[in-house]
Amino acid sequence: MRPTPFLLFVALVLFQSNLAQADEAGQLTPPQIKAADPETPIETDPQAGAWLVELARHQGHLIGRTDPRSASLQVLALLKAAAQVAPECADAQYWLFDVESRLGRVDNARRALKEYVRLSPQDDAARIRLFQIELAERQTAEARVAFVESELTQPVLSRAYESELHRWLARYYFERRENGSAARQIEQALRLNPTNINARQIAFEMFAETEPSLQRVEMALQLISANPSQTNLIWDLGESLDRLGMHDRAQEWYNRAIQLHRQSNAGPVPADYWHKLAVSYLNGGDAQRCLNAADAALKVDPNLHIARLLRSTAKSRLGDEAGAAADVEFVTRAYEARMQTVLEQKDYAAAAEIAWFFAFHKPDAARALKFAEFAMKEPEPSSLARLSYGYALKMSGRKDEAMAALKALVSIDQLAALEIARIQFEQDKKGAAITTLHKAATLQYDGIAFDMIADLLRKHGETPPIPPKYQRIADALDRFNRDVFDYLRRPQDFIDASMTFADDPLPAVGPIRVTFRIENVGPFPITFGEGYMARPLIALTAKINGQGRPSFENYLQVMLNSRPTLLPGDAIEKTIAINVGPLQQALLQYSGSPAQLRLLAVFDPIILDGRLSAGPGSLELAEINATRPAIDASAEGISTLTTMAASAQIEDRIKAADRIGALLSAIEASEGSGPLAKVPVNTLRSELAKLLNDEAWQVRAHALVAAGWSTLEQRIIAVAASLRLRNEMPIVRMLAVKLFAEQHGEKFRAVLDQLAENDPSELVRMVAASYLRPGE
């Protein structure tokens, strides 16, 4: 076998087995490297693949925040190696997708995600994400429809994924006003997955245009159930009920939206929220609560004149005529002070407000007409401008013009219809006036305008229409499970979140695996994602008990996002190694003695002052503790390690390499004092040197990583070189480059330059490049 570039380098830097004699000030002269032929593919090894994935996670947590570029290249190389040696390793493909996406390599990310979906068909969230990526690659609507329809013909579709395909088609047809086709697709989507939130959103939009009030309310309740913290959805339902005249019902949802707004710390409740609630109270006949809500609106915005006028009406109904007049006078002075500015700045909206005030609240024909005419100069006058203009024309005796101005509003505005009916009565058109009033009364069955219409009907011997009862809507509201609103306050009543050590006892060296589990123990579905009920994220804190031993706050985040919705009784589990990054380094340094490991975690944390913390809706998991045993460093223990290093079983030799590396790390950390002072270090180094030249590449790979846990000693380098380090395999050579780059720094620089350019293995080139700054 001809020497590889790396072996040439080792031979050069050893220079008679004494690296310490190299020039400390300068760089080592690189050898003339001749590119080797690509290596023969190796047999698959699932265990080695899983180990490389954990190594990648460790490296990402170790330097990911301080040097993202270097971390990305090293993590990517390790994951690619894992995928090569274990093609069926789903985790390797999942993390490849994550890293490639962050690097903006769309094609590579898509390929990795597609492979992950093949290996993990149960991950609905991943399959839907792949669908979104592949759909975006289609350039035309026709191509996208063809792709979705072809996907529907594929075998073994999960219900959630098939539901999403029908949801997409529903949106496609709905946007083209093909409501019949859209409705059929929505029906399919919701049959397959009743908790498909996006499908329900489309249904909500469709029913808002084409379906009865009951359907709209039921859809709104479904959306709120999935998004109970979304104040806009709750507020919209309140407005829908208000328009139906169900004011008591509407006020429940208005007040709930206001309460949620306060809980979210989003600042003061907007004045228009309070005003809308005040209008609802007045329409429902509760003048005192109307007054209170109007006061709250004015506290937020003292210049919200519509709220002050509403308060005037409430005071009048409560018998406070002086207070009512004072509010009207306040608005009068405010508008008078602004009149000239409104005209100069061509503020058409403000002109319409002033016109309506002098047309309806404090009649003044000249002022009303002046500002109404000005407001009508806007290219598309507002409804308020047109209403004010019609009233001002009537006040000025121009009845026919007033009729013409108000005609376009009669089907949507009760006050416009009321004024037209008055004109019709004055023109002796009683029949037409009565018809106009009856039609207008059905637009809204209460409120100031309705009351005026009802009074006019009674004056002319007519009975105002009786408002509908909407009993089925009331029943739907009664059936709604309001416990969902308690979720943010008491998440522990609805989610059981736990973590357990997967191995008992814990291994002395190697992955410490923890199983995280969340179960829906509540009576309603729990939705995951930004803007929904919870983020399926667990922030983990680890503590190593003992004097002077460190803790690692929120050092690891675990995503449990394979399911967008968790139905009652369902659960999600995920098992991962938690000893990565700085925690792994600390555990290695304490491997000569038992380590008490404490784990604390928060489900769905919030970001507070730049840190992950428990907040509304967060759930603190029960703390778990376990002891990681020490590596036996007695004479008998060292003898056992020596025996394992010579075992015929690869697994034993891998364990020996890991334990020897961990012991050397602990000895170095203890500086040769304490219980480890008498450990035969030379014996350990000799055994590790032998393992660096093991016949199995897996053992060599583990030995290279383990050697990096402490400072490389001359003996290990010299013995490894003299025994012909078998680094002909890309994965091993990659790990060797990483080891020497980290241990020898700038002395390795010239070789890194050549390896980054000329090595036949992409893995080696990526790792070498990770230690070089861009442009160098």
Beta strands, then each sheet from edge to edge (+ up, - down):
strand 1: 495-501
strand 2: 513-520
strand 3: 526-527
strand 4: 537-545
strand 5: 551-559
strand 6: 565-566
strand 7: 571-577
strand 8: 595-603
strand 9: 606-608
strand 10: 611-613
strand 11: 619-620
strand 12: 624-628
sheet 1: 1+ 2- 7+
sheet 2: 3+ 6-
sheet 3: 5+ 4- 8+ 11-
sheet 4: 5+ 4- 8+ 12-
sheet 5: 9+ 10-
end
